[in-house]
Amino acid sequence: MNLPQPLQPYADALAKTKKVCLTIKGKREKTTPLQSKFAGNPYWLKSDPYPTSKKGEPLRLLAQINFSEIEKIPDYPEEGILQFFVADDDVYGLDFDDGTNQDTFRVVYHERIESDPSKWMSDFPVFDEDDQYFPVKNECALSFERSDELMSSGDYRFNVLTSLDTLLDSDDDEDFDTYNETVEAYDEIASGQGSKLGGYPFFTQEDPRGYGDDPTFDTLLLQIDTDDEMGIMWGDSGVGHFFIALEDLKKRDFSKVLYNWDCY
């Protein structure tokens, strides 16, 4: 592993952080109800209430993952459809006081898919396709590619694992320069950037799990990164995340998810 010199003593520890992920690519096009997608209309049954906020405002599909059409990765479902909805507002449905509050965002898992299309909803809420308050500007069909990732430097556990932040205990400018140069060099091989299922996150600011009870959300469920080709923009070139506890993921319990996005 080609690590910056200050991190070489931690090569074995970093190697143990390696995780499988599925990087996501997208193509702007109309999708079918069952397809993995960003934006567009979801798979939904006529018999089920459509997701809304407590105020009764409909939530908008941000992402849909059909696990039956993608490569299997550890701990994730092997079938069913997972959906991510957010409010169509100027903060993309984020509750800044409680990122787990599934009021203006919602994560829904359909373990079994109804095969009869006549039972699928077709009359969906209408949203402004040119709405500046939605991060995904175009409906995109998704494809997935398996890869391995090391823990990114933005992950709240990185400095604890490497003890690299001890350099910052000093006011010496050289220590700050060494820290920044080391992290920049490491980011060349493990930036965490891009849209993906699993792996490790990238932040433009900092990891929200470093505070309070949020470290219990130890697994990156989904990351959607700003992407010009797909027409995705979070604020000023930001990134959106959904985190979950590994044990909840294994149980297919998506009622406790931490939603966050940040930008420059």
C-alpha positions in Angstrom: 0.0 0.0 0.0 1.5 3.3 -1.2 1.0 5.5 1.9 2.5 8.9 2.8 5.6 8.3 5.0 3.9 9.5 8.3 1.1 7.0 7.8 3.3 4.0 6.9 3.4 2.8 10.6 -0.4 2.5 10.3 -0.4 0.5 7.1 -1.7 -2.7 8.7 -4.4 -0.9 10.7 -5.6 1.0 7.6 -5.6 -2.2 5.5 -8.0 -3.6 8.0 -10.5 -0.8 7.3 -10.9 -1.9 3.7 -14.6 -2.1 2.7 -16.4 -3.2 -0.3 -18.6 -0.6 -2.0 -20.5 -0.1 -5.2 -19.6 3.1 -7.0 -22.6 4.6 -8.8 -22.7 6.0 -12.3 -25.7 7.4 -14.0 -27.1 8.3 -17.4 -29.8 10.9 -17.9 -32.8 9.1 -19.2 -36.4 8.0 -18.3 -36.6 4.9 -16.2 -39.0 2.1 -15.5 -40.8 1.9 -12.1 -38.5 -0.9 -10.9 -35.3 0.5 -12.1 -32.4 1.9 -9.9 -32.5 5.6 -10.3 -31.8 9.1 -9.1 -35.0 11.2 -9.2 -38.0 10.3 -11.3 -41.0 8.4 -10.0 -40.7 5.5 -7.5 -42.1 2.0 -7.4 -45.1 2.5 -5.2 -48.4 0.6 -4.6 -51.7 2.3 -5.0 -52.9 0.8 -1.7 -50.1 2.5 0.3 -50.1 6.1 1.4 -47.5 8.1 -0.5 -44.7 9.5 1.7 -45.4 13.0 3.1 -44.2 15.2 5.8 -46.2 15.8 9.0 -47.6 18.9 7.3 -48.9 16.7 4.5 -46.5 17.9 1.9 -45.4 15.1 -0.5 -41.7 14.0 -0.4 -39.7 13.7 -3.6 -37.8 10.6 -4.7 -34.1 11.3 -4.4 -32.8 7.7 -5.1 -34.1 4.2 -5.6 -32.0 1.1 -5.4 -33.2 -2.2 -6.8 -31.0 -4.8 -5.2 -32.0 -7.6 -7.5 -30.3 -5.9 -10.4 -26.9 -5.1 -8.8 -24.0 -7.1 -7.5 -24.3 -8.4 -4.0 -22.1 -6.8 -1.3 -21.8 -7.9 2.4 -24.6 -6.9 4.8 -26.8 -5.2 2.2 -30.1 -6.7 1.0 -29.9 -9.1 -1.9 -33.4 -8.3 -3.1 -36.1 -5.7 -2.7 -36.1 -2.0 -3.4 -34.7 0.7 -1.1 -35.9 4.3 -1.5 -34.7 7.7 -0.3 -37.2 10.6 -0.2 -36.6 14.2 0.8 -38.7 17.3 1.0 -38.7 19.7 -2.0 -37.5 22.7 0.0 -34.4 24.9 0.3 -32.6 22.6 2.7 -33.4 19.4 0.9 -35.5 18.1 3.8 -32.6 18.2 6.3 -33.5 18.8 10.0 -30.3 20.5 11.2 -31.2 19.8 14.8 -31.9 16.1 14.3 -30.6 14.4 11.2 -32.5 11.2 12.2 -35.9 12.9 12.1 -37.7 11.1 9.3 -40.3 13.8 8.8 -39.0 15.8 5.8 -37.0 12.8 4.6 -37.8 9.1 4.5 -36.1 5.8 3.9 -38.4 3.1 2.7 -37.5 -0.6 2.1 -39.8 -2.8 0.0 -38.7 -6.3 0.8 -41.1 -7.9 -1.7 -42.0 -6.4 -5.0 -45.6 -6.7 -6.4 -45.4 -8.3 -9.8 -48.8 -7.0 -11.0 -48.2 -3.5 -12.6 -51.9 -2.7 -12.3 -51.3 -2.4 -8.5 -48.5 0.1 -9.0 -49.2 3.8 -8.5 -49.0 5.9 -11.6 -50.6 9.2 -10.5 -47.8 10.8 -8.6 -47.4 14.3 -7.1 -46.2 16.8 -9.6 -42.9 18.6 -8.9 -41.2 21.4 -10.7 -38.6 19.8 -12.9 -36.6 23.0 -12.9 -36.9 23.4 -9.1 -33.7 24.9 -7.8 -34.5 23.4 -4.4 -33.8 19.8 -5.4 -30.2 18.4 -5.7 -30.9 16.1 -8.6 -31.9 18.1 -11.7 -32.3 15.1 -14.0 -33.8 11.6 -13.8 -30.9 9.2 -14.1 -30.7 5.4 -14.7 -28.0 4.0 -12.5 -25.2 1.4 -13.0 -22.9 0.0 -10.3 -19.3 -1.1 -10.1 -17.7 -3.0 -7.3 -14.5 -1.7 -5.7 -12.6 -1.7 -2.4 -12.0 1.4 -0.2 -9.8 2.3 2.7 -11.1 4.6 5.4 -11.2 8.2 4.1 -9.5 10.9 6.0 -12.8 12.7 6.6 -14.2 9.7 8.5 -14.5 10.6 12.2 -12.4 7.5 13.1 -9.4 8.4 10.9 -7.5 10.6 13.4 -8.2 8.2 16.2 -6.9 5.3 14.2 -3.7 7.0 13.0 -3.1 9.5 15.9 -2.1 11.9 13.2 -4.0 14.7 14.9 -1.3 14.7 17.7 0.7 16.9 15.3 -1.9 19.6 15.9 -1.2 19.6 19.7 1.6 22.0 18.8 1.4 25.5 17.6 4.3 24.9 15.3 3.4 25.9 11.7 5.6 23.0 10.4 3.4 20.6 12.2 0.3 22.0 10.6 2.0 21.9 7.2 3.1 18.2 7.8 -0.5 17.3 8.8 -2.1 19.0 5.8 0.5 17.6 3.3 0.0 14.0 4.7 -3.8 14.2 4.5 -3.7 15.6 1.0 -1.3 12.8 -0.1 -3.6 10.2 1.5 -6.7 11.7 -0.2 -5.1 10.9 -3.5 -5.6 7.2 -2.8 -8.6 7.3 -0.4 -10.7 10.5 -0.9 -14.1 9.0 -0.3 -15.5 11.0 -3.2 -18.2 9.9 -5.6 -21.7 8.5 -5.3 -21.8 4.9 -3.9 -23.4 2.3 -1.7 -21.1 1.4 1.2 -17.4 2.3 1.6 -16.4 5.5 3.3 -17.7 9.1 3.2 -16.4 12.3 1.8 -17.2 15.6 3.4 -16.7 19.2 2.3 -17.0 20.2 6.0 -16.8 17.5 8.7 -18.2 14.2 9.8 -21.4 14.8 11.9 -21.0 11.5 13.6 -18.1 12.9 15.6 -20.7 14.4 18.0 -23.3 13.1 20.5 -25.0 9.8 19.7 -24.3 9.9 16.0 -21.2 7.6 16.0 -23.7 4.7 16.4 -24.3 5.2 12.7 -21.2 3.5 11.7 -22.1 2.5 8.1 -22.4 4.6 5.0 -25.7 3.5 3.5 -25.7 5.8 0.5 -23.6 8.8 -0.6 -24.7 11.0 -3.5 -22.0 13.4 -4.6 -22.3 16.5 -6.8 -21.9 15.4 -10.4 -22.1 17.6 -13.5 -22.8 14.8 -15.9 -25.8 13.6 -13.9 -26.9 17.1 -13.0 -26.5 16.8 -9.3 -25.7 19.8 -7.1 -25.9 20.0 -3.3 -25.8 23.7 -2.4 -22.3 24.9 -3.5 -20.8 21.6 -4.9 -21.6 19.6 -1.8 -22.4 16.0 -1.0 -25.3 14.1 0.6 -25.1 11.1 3.0 -27.3 8.5 4.7 -25.7 6.6 7.5 -27.0 3.5 9.4 -25.9 1.3 12.2 -24.5 -2.0 10.8 -26.8 -4.1 13.0 -29.8 -2.2 11.8 -28.7 -2.7 8.2 -28.3 -6.4 8.8 -31.9 -6.5 10.3 -33.2 -4.5 7.3 -34.4 -1.9 9.8 -34.3 1.5 8.1 -36.3 3.4 10.7 -33.1 4.8 12.2 -31.0 6.6 9.6 -28.8 9.7 9.9 -29.3 12.1 7.0 -26.7 14.8 6.3 -25.5 17.0 3.5 -22.9 19.7 3.5 -21.2 22.0 0.9 -18.3 24.5 0.5 
